[in-house]
């Protein structure tokens, strides 16, 4: 029994994330990531000339980058329950009997439709990297992201982290500008949004994220063990 306990590993052991600080994802190899959430365009509805122009701009955008990026799409079944709850509340508050009946029939239609058809929602993300492996062995880097991650940081350590964060933000700005030329809006995810994103990514079967308390400056599943 004791051998099984010793050999078991927590979820944290399989996650490459060490920490999330100031909207920056810090991986276990000490490299940094900033994540942008991007809008989409309906390419199929564009004319042939517009499609050619978009492809050309996209090619120019990729060629202008001197660093790699990762583009990911998240597809999830749309949770219709909040919408149904809102309709039910409006139905109860409705004084017109005809409108109340129509609202009830509409709720039944929505429930039947979603039961027979998967309504999916899609989100698009772009991860912008910044490698700092050359500084892995430096004392300040170990002090910031070593085992004692919650210890106080001196001015030099904070200044060094801010410098790397600035470099990463500059890269993200380049990506945002390139996407804007394609008509795609993008926004940087903050710490809490990153925690929610990675929690749902590593826990695909759960629709709601539990309250994680003060975990926003740490790894998204450090309180969850299996």
Secondary structure, DSSP 8 states (H G I E B T S, - for coil): -HHHHHH---GGGG--EEEEETTEEEETTS-EEEEEEE----GGGS-HHHHHHHHHHHHHHHHH-SS-EEEEEEEEE---HHHHHHHHHHHHH---HHHHHHHHHHHHHHHHHHHHS--EEEEEEEEEEE--GGGTTSHHHHHHHSS-TTS---HHHHHHHHHHHHHHHHHHHHHHHHHHTTT--EEE--HHHHHHHHHHHH-TT-SS----TTGGGS-TTTT---
